Amino acid sequence: MRAYIYVGGAIEPSRITEHPKGDDLLIAADSGWHNAKRLSVTPRILLGDFDSIGKGELPDAEEILQVPAEKDRTDTQLAVDLALSRGADDIVIVGGLSGRLDHTLSNLAVLESLFLRGVHAVITDGRNRVRYIRNTGVLIPRGAYTYLSLIAVDEVVKGVSVDGCKYPLKNAKLRRDCQYTVSNELTGNCALVEVRRGGVLIVESSD
């Protein structure tokens, strides 16, 4: 089952290509409700401590789950946990890549956590789309994004190959303290990214 989790932060609605279908699970984390409504989506579940959704009555969601403001997990992490508990094995997080840097980094870490649990996940705000892979490969189809970057998450990432891009790689080594695989560009209909050992964030970005 696919779940869409709408979180706070700036989004570019016209550039977002991920849209839910009728049987997808729709969750808003706090002010993510507003981002969902900007995309003409009405989440079934609203979750959070509601410190950022705004004053006044809460929206008329089918299910409202309020959590304490003082807690050990962010609203986004709690929404991900909820999606997993409802059976999701494919998660799209919309928002969460702008605003406070600590929240952005936390959200990117969620991608690694989900991958290690066998869950396919991406996070997008319309200007960027990010996924995490480790010791595997993935095809990246040409879409609305101009640039393709790999960000090493581990101290050393080995056996990195990139085909179908302006700057190909073959069995390269990446280091976390020297991020040089930035702003590549697709030359065909898709790019193949492979990693033999280690983890990377794959970031697609528009102009």
C-alpha positions, -999 to 999 in steps of 0.1 A, spaced: 0 0 0 12 35 -8 9 63 17 12 100 11 24 121 40 20 158 37 43 179 59 52 215 64 76 236 44 74 254 10 63 234 -20 59 241 -57 25 225 -65 28 228 -102 60 208 -103 49 180 -80 43 149 -101 34 124 -73 -4 124 -68 -25 99 -48 -50 74 -61 -82 64 -46 -69 36 -23 -38 54 -11 -35 63 26 -34 101 31 -19 116 62 -12 152 71 15 160 97 4 193 114 8 222 89 12 197 61 -26 199 60 -22 232 42 2 218 16 -22 189 10 -51 214 4 -28 234 -20 -26 202 -40 -64 197 -38 -59 167 -15 -79 161 17 -60 138 40 -80 112 59 -58 115 90 -44 146 107 -16 140 132 6 163 152 10 185 182 -7 213 161 18 239 170 22 250 134 -12 244 117 -25 277 129 -50 290 154 -86 282 153 -106 250 150 -88 220 135 -98 209 100 -125 184 96 -104 153 90 -118 118 93 -93 110 120 -74 134 142 -45 122 164 -31 148 187 3 142 203 21 161 231 43 190 221 71 176 242 80 143 226 110 123 213 99 121 176 90 148 151 55 149 136 69 136 103 85 106 121 52 99 139 33 101 106 57 76 90 53 53 120 15 56 116 17 48 79 38 17 86 14 5 113 -15 8 88 4 -14 63 22 10 40 52 -3 21 56 26 -2 57 62 12 58 96 -5 65 125 17 55 159 3 72 190 18 98 190 45 128 201 24 128 238 33 125 259 64 143 247 94 175 228 85 172 205 115 138 193 103 151 189 68 181 168 79 158 147 101 134 141 72 163 129 50 174 105 77 139 91 76 145 79 40 175 58 52 155 43 80 127 34 57 151 18 31 166 -3 58 131 -15 67 124 -25 31 101 4 24 103 23 -8 102 61 -1 108 94 -16 105 130 -4 96 158 -27 87 195 -26 84 199 -64 118 216 -68 136 186 -54 130 148 -51 152 127 -29 155 89 -23 181 68 -5 197 36 -17 224 13 -1 243 -16 -17 219 -17 -47 209 1 -79 180 21 -92 167 35 -125 159 72 -124 135 81 -153 138 114 -170 112 138 -156 106 173 -145 141 176 -129 172 190 -145 200 178 -122 209 145 -106 233 145 -76 246 117 -53 254 126 -18 275 101 2 259 93 35 286 69 48 322 80 53 332 61 22 309 47 -5 325 22 -30 317 9 -64 295 38 -75 285 37 -112 263 61 -131 251 55 -167 229 77 -188 243 110 -176 265 137 -189 292 128 -164 292 89 -161 310 71 -133 324 36 -132 332 18 -100 340 52 -83 347 59 -47 328 87 -29 337 103 4 313 121 27 339 148 33 343 156 -4 309 156 -22 318 159 -59 289 140 -76 267 171 -78 247 186 -106 249 158 -131 224 157 -160 205 129 -177 213 124 -214 186 98 -222 153 86 -210 167 73 -177 198 70 -156 211 39 -138 227 45 -104 245 16 -88 262 14 -54 282 -17 -44 290 -7 -8 275 22 12 246 45 12 238 76 -9 210 101 -12 199 106 -48 188 141 -53 169 153 -84 166 191 -86 151 216 -110 165 249 -120 
